[in-house]
Amino acid sequence: MLRRPEIDYVSVKLSSVVSQIITVDRDGSLERVAIRMRRLYREAQRHGAFVNLDMEEYRDLALTIAPSRVS
């Protein structure tokens, strides 16, 4: 979708990017999220698009913002 020239904004939820979010496997889930989000952000940057990260529930806050700190 980001490769389409008329698209300059997308809104995504973690569950739509990573299907295997397992609360007891925080580190593994965080790594899977970070890999996918890096790929999404890089693609958006290449095409000048904005990515809105839509948090589904407050309990997901830490996992939603944590990938930005993973190198």
C-alpha positions as CSV (number, residue, x, y, z in Angstrom):
1,M,0.0,0.0,0.0
2,L,2.8,2.4,0.8
3,R,4.2,2.0,-2.7
4,R,1.1,3.6,-4.2
5,P,1.8,7.2,-5.1
6,E,-1.6,8.4,-3.8
7,I,-1.0,7.0,-0.3
8,D,0.8,9.3,2.1
9,Y,-0.7,8.0,5.4
10,V,-1.4,4.6,6.9
11,S,-2.7,3.6,10.3
12,V,-1.7,0.2,11.6
13,K,-2.3,-1.9,14.8
14,L,0.4,-4.2,16.1
15,S,-1.9,-7.2,15.7
16,S,-2.2,-6.5,12.0
17,V,1.6,-6.4,11.6
18,V,2.5,-9.3,13.9
19,S,0.1,-12.1,14.5
20,Q,2.2,-13.8,17.2
21,I,2.1,-11.4,20.1
22,I,2.4,-13.6,23.2
23,T,2.2,-11.8,26.5
24,V,4.3,-14.3,28.4
25,D,7.0,-14.1,25.7
26,R,7.6,-10.4,26.0
27,D,11.1,-10.4,24.6
28,G,10.2,-12.7,21.6
29,S,7.1,-10.6,20.9
30,L,9.1,-7.4,21.1
31,E,11.7,-8.7,18.7
32,R,9.0,-9.8,16.2
33,V,7.3,-6.4,16.4
34,A,10.5,-4.5,16.1
35,I,11.6,-6.4,12.9
36,R,8.2,-5.8,11.2
37,M,7.9,-2.2,12.3
38,R,11.4,-1.3,11.1
39,R,10.5,-2.7,7.7
40,L,7.2,-0.7,7.7
41,Y,8.9,2.6,8.8
42,R,11.7,2.3,6.2
43,E,9.2,1.7,3.5
44,A,7.1,4.7,4.6
45,Q,10.3,6.9,4.8
46,R,11.2,5.9,1.2
47,H,7.8,7.0,-0.1
48,G,7.3,10.0,2.2
49,A,4.4,8.5,4.0
50,F,3.3,8.9,7.6
51,V,2.7,5.8,9.8
52,N,0.1,6.1,12.6
53,L,0.6,3.4,15.2
54,D,-2.8,2.7,16.6
55,M,-2.7,1.2,20.1
56,E,-5.6,-1.3,20.5
57,E,-5.7,-1.4,24.3
58,Y,-3.9,0.5,27.1
59,R,-2.4,-2.8,28.3
60,D,-0.5,-2.9,25.0
61,L,1.2,0.5,25.6
62,A,4.6,-0.8,26.6
63,L,4.8,-3.2,23.7
64,T,3.6,-0.5,21.3
65,I,6.3,2.0,22.2
66,A,9.1,-0.4,23.1
67,P,10.2,-1.3,19.5
68,S,11.3,2.3,19.0
69,R,14.0,1.6,21.6
70,V,15.2,-1.7,20.1
71,S,18.2,-1.4,17.8
